[in-house]
Amino acid sequence: MKITMVIPSYWGRKKSEGWRLSDSVYDHPTPLDEEGTVGRALNSIADLKNKDFNLVVLGVSTAEDIRGEVESRISAITASSISGVETLLFSYSHLDMVHHYLTEHKQEQFIPLLQLKGYSNVRNLCLFAAHLLGSEVAVLIDDDEIFEDPQFMEKAQEFIGKEFEGDEVLAVAGYYIDPDGDFLINKEAFPWMTHWNKIDCMNRAFQEIIGKEPRLKETPFVFGGNAVIQRKLFKSVPFDPSITRGEDIDFLINARMFGFKFFLDNQLSIKHKAPPKPHPEWQKVREDIFRFVYEKRKLDAQEPVPGMTKVTADELGIYPGEFLKDDLEERIFRSNVMLAMDYLIKGDPESAAECLSNIHLARTPPFSDKNPFQNLIKLQKEWKNLMEFFSSEKVCKDVCSQLGYPHG
């Protein structure tokens, strides 16, 4: 079974330059003048017993004007890593080659599906890279993680593609452990979170799914930085680029709608050691609002379609299900009013105003003119056509040759 591990690495401007309004928003991109975490992640691969896989690092920039610097920086890090695995870089110059190939062969309609901007697009390129290299399985890892279990890859392969309780296992979710070895989120809960009890819901869901037997069970959540996806699924279902964050759980929802289940393996863990997120609380809440409103609209807009399965919020458990029900608008209103009051008490009226903007944006989100369910159906058809085009042995060999990649 041929496997490709894909690790996206996000980079931003030098620390002294900071973040600009036109830059893409990612949780914790590495400033160009800092070391970052990707080298640490790559070096930890050396501790894995099984290294029989391809490794691809995706170089992602927060801004167009530093893309060349980002690609050079990541190229140098991958070249000096001690992973013990041949490492391939895929960044903007490589994407340009793929786009040029599509244009040359009059397949320009696929170009919008292959972009290095936004979490969902980056995840789609993870799947595309695995497919391009002829792999049966994609293992998605993040660059702020550390392999500590030498048997990780054996566990990642143990169930994928096999039958479990009458279902073919095409997607396995692992989970994160923090530096203290805990899988729960250890963050302080503030009063404004009374109606936005995301941490509590996540921890209760984790205790139910991760903390209990059996080892393998169907899951309503998935961690995008520890996921194993079989080709039959990644050729059929894409990540939805309309989702700005939480793309992993949204992908799980998409997969369920097309009849694919996700299973969690409570022995497939990876150490998650992330830098602090630099964005203010109101902005993190805003990103969550967009994702939950979009996903709720997707659930509400479902229609009977041959070959598709209706998914309900109740079927998505404590998390994310609790944030996809009819009280979502009330949750958003109450929590943002309370957060705004917190900001006012601290003498920060600008941030308080952003909280009130969150309430307005929840009612008029940027995707309000879309039907998320119909959008998914259209997207899925386009994705299947893209993957079918790159299923041609000749196409894959031609593109891999231009990129300097092995194939077959």
C-alpha positions in Angstrom: 0.0 0.0 0.0 1.6 3.2 -1.2 1.2 6.1 1.3 1.9 9.8 1.1 2.3 11.9 4.3 1.5 15.6 3.7 2.5 18.4 6.1 1.4 22.0 5.3 3.6 24.8 6.8 2.3 28.3 7.1 4.6 31.3 7.0 4.1 35.1 7.4 6.1 38.3 7.2 9.0 39.0 9.4 8.0 39.6 13.0 9.0 43.3 12.8 6.7 43.8 9.8 3.7 42.2 11.5 0.4 41.2 9.9 -1.4 43.3 7.3 -5.1 43.6 6.6 -4.6 42.1 3.1 -2.8 39.0 4.5 -4.5 35.6 4.9 -5.5 34.6 8.4 -4.0 31.4 9.8 -3.8 30.3 13.4 0.0 30.8 13.9 2.1 31.3 10.8 5.8 31.4 11.4 7.5 34.8 10.8 10.1 34.6 8.1 12.8 35.6 10.6 12.0 32.8 13.1 12.8 29.1 13.1 9.3 27.8 13.3 8.1 24.3 14.0 8.3 22.4 10.7 11.9 21.4 11.1 11.1 20.0 14.5 8.2 18.0 13.0 10.3 16.7 10.1 13.1 15.6 12.4 10.7 13.7 14.7 9.9 11.5 11.7 13.3 9.9 12.3 11.8 8.2 15.4 9.2 6.3 13.3 9.9 2.6 12.9 8.1 2.5 9.5 9.4 5.1 7.0 7.9 3.4 3.9 6.0 6.5 2.6 6.4 9.6 0.5 6.6 12.9 2.4 5.4 16.2 0.9 5.7 19.6 2.6 3.3 22.2 1.4 4.8 25.7 1.6 2.0 28.3 2.4 2.4 32.1 2.6 0.1 34.6 4.2 0.9 37.2 1.5 1.7 37.2 -2.2 4.7 39.4 -2.0 6.7 37.0 0.2 5.8 33.8 -1.5 9.3 33.4 -3.1 11.0 33.9 0.3 8.6 31.4 2.0 9.3 28.8 -0.6 13.1 29.3 -0.3 12.9 29.2 3.5 11.0 25.9 3.6 13.2 24.4 0.8 16.2 25.0 3.0 14.5 23.5 6.1 13.4 20.3 4.2 16.9 19.9 2.7 18.5 20.0 6.1 16.0 17.8 7.9 17.0 14.4 9.4 13.7 12.7 8.9 15.2 9.7 7.1 12.5 10.0 4.4 12.8 11.6 1.0 11.0 14.9 1.3 9.3 16.7 -1.6 8.4 20.4 -1.5 5.2 21.7 -3.1 4.8 25.4 -3.1 3.9 28.3 -5.4 6.4 27.5 -8.2 5.1 23.9 -8.3 1.5 25.1 -8.3 2.3 27.4 -11.2 3.6 24.4 -13.2 0.4 22.4 -12.5 -1.7 25.4 -13.6 0.4 25.8 -16.7 -0.1 22.1 -17.5 -3.9 22.4 -17.1 -3.9 25.5 -19.4 -1.8 23.7 -22.0 -4.2 20.8 -22.0 -7.3 23.0 -22.1 -8.4 22.1 -18.6 -8.5 25.6 -17.1 -11.8 24.8 -15.3 -9.8 22.9 -12.7 -7.4 25.7 -11.8 -9.8 27.3 -9.1 -9.8 23.9 -7.3 -6.0 23.9 -6.8 -5.0 27.0 -4.8 -2.5 27.6 -2.0 -4.7 30.0 0.0 -7.1 29.2 2.8 -7.2 26.1 5.0 -9.6 24.1 2.8 -7.7 24.8 -0.4 -4.5 23.7 1.4 -6.1 20.5 2.6 -7.3 19.8 -0.9 -3.8 20.2 -2.2 -2.7 17.6 0.5 -5.2 15.2 -1.1 -4.1 16.2 -4.6 -0.4 15.6 -3.8 -1.1 12.1 -2.6 -3.2 11.3 -5.7 -0.6 12.8 -8.0 2.1 10.5 -6.5 -0.2 7.5 -7.1 -0.8 6.8 -3.4 -3.7 4.8 -2.0 -3.6 6.6 1.3 -3.0 10.2 2.4 -1.8 10.9 6.0 -2.5 14.5 7.0 -0.2 16.0 9.6 0.4 19.6 10.8 3.8 21.2 11.2 3.3 22.1 14.9 3.2 18.4 15.9 5.8 15.9 17.0 5.9 12.2 16.5 6.6 10.4 19.8 5.0 7.0 19.0 7.5 4.9 16.9 4.5 2.7 15.8 2.4 5.7 14.5 2.5 4.6 10.9 1.7 1.0 11.7 -1.4 2.2 13.6 -2.3 4.6 10.8 -2.4 1.7 8.3 -4.0 -0.9 10.6 -7.6 -0.2 9.8 -7.6 1.9 6.6 -9.2 0.2 3.6 -10.5 -2.8 5.7 -14.0 -3.7 6.8 -15.2 -2.8 10.3 -18.7 -3.8 11.5 -20.0 -3.9 8.0 -18.4 -0.7 6.8 -15.3 -0.1 4.7 -12.9 2.1 6.7 -11.9 4.9 4.3 -11.2 7.6 6.9 -9.5 7.3 10.3 -9.1 10.2 12.7 -6.3 10.3 15.3 -6.1 12.9 18.0 -3.8 15.4 19.7 -2.1 15.2 23.0 -0.8 18.3 24.7 2.8 18.7 26.1 1.5 17.3 29.4 0.2 14.1 27.7 -3.6 15.1 27.9 -6.1 14.9 25.1 -8.5 17.4 26.7 -8.3 21.1 26.1 -6.8 22.8 29.2 -7.9 26.4 28.8 -9.6 28.7 31.3 -13.3 29.2 30.8 -14.3 32.9 31.1 -17.9 34.1 32.0 -18.5 35.3 28.4 -18.2 31.7 27.3 -21.4 30.7 29.2 -23.3 30.7 25.9 -20.3 29.8 23.8 -19.2 26.7 25.7 -17.1 25.4 22.9 -14.3 24.1 25.2 -16.7 22.3 27.4 -18.5 20.7 24.5 -15.2 19.6 22.9 -13.9 18.1 26.1 -17.1 16.1 26.7 -17.0 14.9 23.1 -13.3 13.9 23.5 -14.0 12.0 26.7 -16.8 10.1 25.0 -15.0 9.2 21.8 -11.3 9.3 22.7 -11.4 8.3 26.3 -13.6 5.2 26.0 -13.4 1.8 24.4 -13.6 0.4 21.8 -10.4 1.5 20.2 -12.2 2.2 16.8 -15.5 3.9 16.7 -17.5 6.3 14.4 -16.7 9.9 15.3 -18.5 13.2 14.7 -15.2 15.2 14.8 -11.8 14.9 13.2 -8.5 16.7 13.7 -7.1 17.8 10.3 -3.5 17.4 11.5 -3.9 13.7 12.3 -6.1 12.1 9.7 -5.8 9.1 7.4 -7.8 9.1 4.2 -8.1 6.4 1.6 -8.1 7.1 -2.1 -11.7 6.1 -2.7 -12.7 8.9 -0.4 -10.2 11.6 -1.3 -11.0 11.1 -5.0 -14.7 11.6 -4.3 -15.1 14.3 -1.7 -13.2 17.6 -1.3 -12.8 20.1 1.5 -15.1 23.0 1.0 -13.2 26.3 0.2 -16.1 28.3 1.5 -15.1 27.3 5.1 -12.4 29.5 6.4 -11.6 27.4 9.5 -12.9 24.2 11.0 -12.4 22.6 7.5 -11.6 19.2 9.0 -15.0 18.7 10.7 -16.8 20.3 7.6 -15.0 17.7 5.5 -16.4 15.0 7.8 -19.9 16.4 7.3 -19.4 16.4 3.5 -18.1 12.8 3.6 -21.1 11.7 5.6 -23.5 13.4 3.1 -21.9 11.3 0.4 -22.1 8.1 2.4 -18.6 7.9 3.9 -18.0 7.5 7.7 -15.1 8.7 9.8 -13.7 6.4 12.5 -11.5 7.5 15.4 -8.7 5.3 16.6 -8.0 6.1 20.3 -4.5 4.8 20.0 -3.5 7.0 17.1 -2.1 10.1 18.9 0.4 12.7 18.1 2.0 15.4 20.3 0.6 18.9 19.5 2.9 21.7 20.6 1.5 24.8 18.9 2.7 28.4 19.3 0.2 30.9 20.8 -2.4 32.2 18.4 -1.8 35.9 17.9 -5.3 36.9 16.9 -7.8 38.7 19.4 -10.6 36.7 20.9 -13.3 38.5 18.9 -11.6 37.5 15.7 -11.4 33.8 16.7 -15.1 33.9 17.6 -15.9 35.5 14.2 -14.2 32.7 12.4 -16.1 30.2 14.4 -19.4 32.0 13.7 -18.8 31.8 9.9 -18.0 28.1 10.0 -21.0 27.2 12.2 -23.5 29.4 10.4 -22.3 28.0 7.1 -22.5 24.4 8.2 -25.9 24.8 9.8 -27.1 26.3 6.5 -25.7 23.3 4.7 -27.5 20.9 7.0 -30.8 22.9 6.7 -30.6 23.1 2.9 -30.3 19.4 2.4 -32.7 17.9 -0.2 -33.3 14.3 -1.2 -30.5 13.5 -3.7 -29.8 9.9 -5.0 -26.7 8.5 -3.5 -26.6 11.1 -0.7 -27.4 10.7 3.0 -29.2 13.3 5.1 -27.1 14.4 8.1 -28.6 16.1 11.2 -27.1 18.1 14.0 -28.1 15.4 16.5 -26.0 12.9 14.6 -23.0 15.1 15.0 -22.9 14.6 18.8 -22.0 17.0 21.5 -19.4 18.6 19.3 -19.9 20.0 16.7 -23.6 19.1 16.9 -24.4 21.5 19.8 -23.3 24.5 17.6 -25.4 23.5 14.6 -28.9 23.6 16.2 -31.6 26.2 16.1 -30.3 28.1 19.1 -27.1 29.1 17.2 -28.2 32.7 16.6 -29.1 33.1 20.2 -25.7 31.7 21.3 -23.9 34.1 19.0 -25.9 37.1 20.3 -25.5 36.4 24.0 -21.8 35.4 23.9 -20.8 38.4 21.9 -22.7 40.9 24.1 -20.9 39.4 27.1 -17.6 39.5 25.4 -18.2 43.1 24.3 -18.9 44.0 28.0 -15.6 42.4 29.0 -13.8 44.5 26.4 -15.5 47.7 27.6 -14.6 47.0 31.3 -11.0 46.6 30.1 -11.1 50.0 28.3 -11.1 48.5 24.7 -14.2 50.0 22.9 -12.8 49.1 19.5 -12.8 45.4 20.3 -16.2 45.7 21.9 -17.5 47.2 18.6 -16.0 44.2 16.7 -18.0 41.8 19.0 -21.2 43.7 18.1 -20.2 43.4 14.4 -20.0 39.7 14.9 -23.7 39.6 15.7 -24.5 41.5 12.5 -22.1 39.4 10.4 -23.8 36.2 11.7 -27.0 37.4 10.1 -25.4 38.6 6.9 -22.3 36.4 6.4 -20.2 36.8 3.2 -21.6 33.6 1.8 -25.3 34.5 2.4 -26.1 34.4 -1.3 -25.0 30.7 -1.6 -26.9 27.5 -1.0 -24.2 25.6 0.8 -25.7 22.2 0.0 -26.1 22.9 -3.7 -22.6 24.4 -3.7 -21.3 21.2 -2.2 -22.9 19.0 -4.9 -21.4 21.2 -7.7 -18.0 21.3 -6.0 -18.0 17.5 -5.5 -18.7 16.9 -9.2 -15.9 19.2 -10.2 -13.5 17.6 -7.8 -14.3 14.1 -9.0 -13.7 15.3 -12.6 -10.3 16.8 -11.5 -9.2 13.7 -9.8 -10.3 11.6 -12.7 -8.2 13.7 -15.1 -5.2 13.1 -12.9 -6.0 9.4 -12.7 -4.4 9.1 -16.1 -1.0 7.4 -15.7 0.4 9.6 -18.5 -0.9 12.9 -17.0 0.5 12.0 -13.6 3.9 11.0 -15.0 4.1 14.1 -17.2 3.3 16.4 -14.2 5.5 14.6 -11.8 8.4 14.8 -14.3 8.0 18.5 -14.6 7.9 18.9 -10.8 10.9 16.6 -10.4 8.8 14.1 -8.4 8.9 10.3 -8.5 5.8 8.5 -9.7 4.7 4.9 -9.5 
